[in-house]
Amino acid sequence: MLRIIKNIIWRLKNMFNKDSGLVKVWVSLILSGIYTYEQCPNLSNLKTIVGDVLTEAGYNITQTA
C-alpha cells in the first residue's frame, strides 16, 4: 500500500514533460508576450518544465515584464 501511495505522489510531482500540451500552450503564450514566465501557475512541475523549454529556446526567464 505504501508503494502505491509513493507512486501516486511521484506521478503528481512529475505530471508534465516537454511534450505535454499544457507546457506547449504556456510556452507559446509566454513567447508571444501574452503572459510572462512569472504568471505561469506553479502547478505540479509545470512551471519548472516551461522554464526549461523557454531557456532552451533562448528566452531569459528572469526578465520582468
HUCOR-V978921 format. One record per helix or strand of 3 or more residues. SS is the DSSP state (h for helix, s for strand). FROM is the first residue (numbers start at 1). LEN is the number of residues. If there is no record, write none. Layout:
BEGIN
ss->{SS SS}
from->{FROM FROM}
len->{LEN LEN}
END
This chain:
BEGIN
ss->{h h h h}
from->{2 21 37 46}
len->{12 11 3 11}
END
